[in-house]
């Protein structure tokens, strides 16, 4: 792809600069939601009832006309959204492991009573859903408003035709997951935020601004802003469009005014839309990058007859992106290797219901590890993920689909593809194209029709039509077939999932020699935190997996092997590891999902071998209900692999990590291999003060230090790691005593009383000296004193059937998590307490802001 096309000076790089005085922003406080200024949260005070398949497996008949205003809600559950109706379980052994053994299939109805003041008569009233799983049908006052089947996309419904101003209205939403299929846990319900938007009849349209910068230098940025203005009146109007630019801080508060764009005037006929286009030059732009993610906000105002009738806020950042076939990816002209992770959308114990504090916790951990990019596997993400990525400095591979016309499952996206694929692609692009973090569009993942030349081009062309400033890619698990068929010609970037064997061949193919290549999905290493096996990597009694990080399915590899591949082909843009976090569902290798066969579509012998394994798993029906792929477990506790990636991705940060633990009383006199991850280049291992030898790593070949013949003796393991001959980092692991205490630590000490801000509290099982005791799994009981409440608990064990809402849970290999929040609108503080029989209790106090 040409440098001109994807230097993307255009990217939304937006604008700015000239610091012209102080902010003249119409509102001095933080912007709660970007877009139309008159927007309010519509999350509170819903009622819910479930029909069809129930959590216990029984069926409850769905009455007719539940959209009617007169529907009896006496026995409906009162709740706020976001809401995932399936996360409460119960886990059921007979349900599919691929979707978390949770009862997510069903029919859910949500209803909300609300009033719009009579003074708003004449306005346009919309409801925006950030996501509703799945097959959403929307009704107002018994009238059908519209539908949006794809549960991962955001959408808007116009309530105006059926709204009663000054009177009570009833909004009803029907969701149906019985007629939807998934390869992972999708959640169920209105699992993202809902917003009520009010505008005057003449207003900026939904996702109606598009900001690009055709040219950017250190000294100036050329700005192009497109604004679509809707006229919902029955007369022609002249609308004046102005846009002011402001710097924006981490709290979404506009600060310094950076400039203004040229005023544009539109003549808009009745019930039509016109687009204003303005250009400008701004001096000394502050660039968005991974370390200093500077952001701006463009405030657009529409005036009619001298009166401002609409205000619309658009966040953006200025940066250039360039993808090269031999020099990798360039951000603002500097090469950046993509250190990415793939992640599904659930938040572990919280299910699919979006929560910003939980999502931020995940991203902070990934950032600390060295991750700089996120792949939204395999669907449009929650808006909050992109806002956090903008603020924190992550690049985002923004993905649309897991299936096209040919499904992986009977009722997956294939059933709506023909009618909805263009609408869904447009919704994704229009919503996300002003985010500086978004730098690649993806039209799919491992789709069965990935060799379809015509269809690949059609989808890629839709994306480019709506946003020509970013490249389009696709994740191929048959990368050789995709390239040999010619389908990849239609793409700007080749996305390879796992199979790089033929990369040299394609690097010299005339069709692809100038096409950048990226590891869109890599490794798929599997492990259970704190588990180490010496005879077999897979324990089919406990259904756990050894954490020596050398276990993976047939299509995968160890992190070390992928690092060698990346070193062998240094022109690759980078990689997206499968996955950053464990997630609900898809518990490979204890997953009997037949779609795994698609990873061997070109190898009949391996397909046959895997078919036999899947048949065996279906008979044994493992209890595994969440994945083992994560670098970090479901509870948010790092596995050993975390330190492998941190060592490789952050080579300038001193890191040394020994594995395994050193409590092996049953293996006295036997060999216990000892491995070390380090960002150094050599290390010396000591056991009880005696050197076991000093080892060096060969650059590009070795990514761990291994002493595979260590004979176990209790005591102290110590590694001293060196870099360039100097001591770089040290790690020590000791044989612990028996469990004696609970040790509690919170990820923060203050919380807002808004019902959604969360605190994550870790409890370690320690000996009398404060050392975490491996393989300790005592039952821990939690309670709260004061104005707080327990939201969920977890321990990272992929086989546990304890409900996430339980206030007591066994530790798993020395750790357990409790998630808490303040009671809504309360003040003061609350104390989280943990106790376990025979162990010293622990407590921590959280202050309410």
Buried (B, 14 or more C-beta within 10 A) or exposed (E): BEEEBBBBBBBBBBBBBBBEEEBEBEBEEEBEBBBBBBBEEBBEEBBBBBBBBEBEEEEEEBEEEBBBBEBEBEEBEEBBBBBBBBBEBBBBEEBBBBBBBBBBBBBBBBBBEBEBEEEBEEBBBBBBBBBBBBBBBBBBBBBEBEEBBBBBBBBBBBBBEBBBBEEEBBBBBBBBBBBBBBBBBBBBBBBBBBBBBBBBBBBBBBBBBBBBBBBBEEEBBBBBBEBBBBBBBEEEBEBBBBBBBBBBEEEBBBBBBBBBBBEBEBEBEEEEBBBBEBEBBBEBBBBBBBEEBBBBBBBBBBBBEEEEBBBBBBBBBBBBBBBBBEEBBBBBBEEBBBBBBBBBBBBBBBBBBBBBBBBBBBBEBBBEBBBBBBBBBBBBBBBBBBBBBBBBBBBBBBBBBBBBBBBBBEBBBBBBBEEBBBBBBBBBBBBBBBBBBBBBBBBBBBBBBBBBBEBBBBBBEBBBEBBBBBBBBBBBBBBBBBBBBEBBBBBBBBBBBBBBEBBEEBBEEEEBEEBBBBBBBBBBBBBBBBBBBBEEBBBEEEBBBBBBBBBBBBBBBBBBBBBBBBEEBEEBBBBBBBBBBBBBBBBBBBBBBBBBBBBBBEEEEBBEEBBEBBEEBEEEBBBBBBBBBBBBBBBBBBBBBBBBBBBBBBBEEBBBBBBBBBBBEEEEEEEBBBBBBBBBBBBBBBBEEEEBEEBEBEEEEBBBBBBEEBEBBBBBBBBBBBBEEEEBBBBEBBBBEEBBBBBBEBBBEEBBBEBBBBBBBBBBBBBEEEBBBBBBBBEBBBBBEBBBBBBBBBBBBBBBEBBBEBBBBBBBBBBBBBBBBBBBEBEEBBEBBBBBEEBEEBBBEBEBE
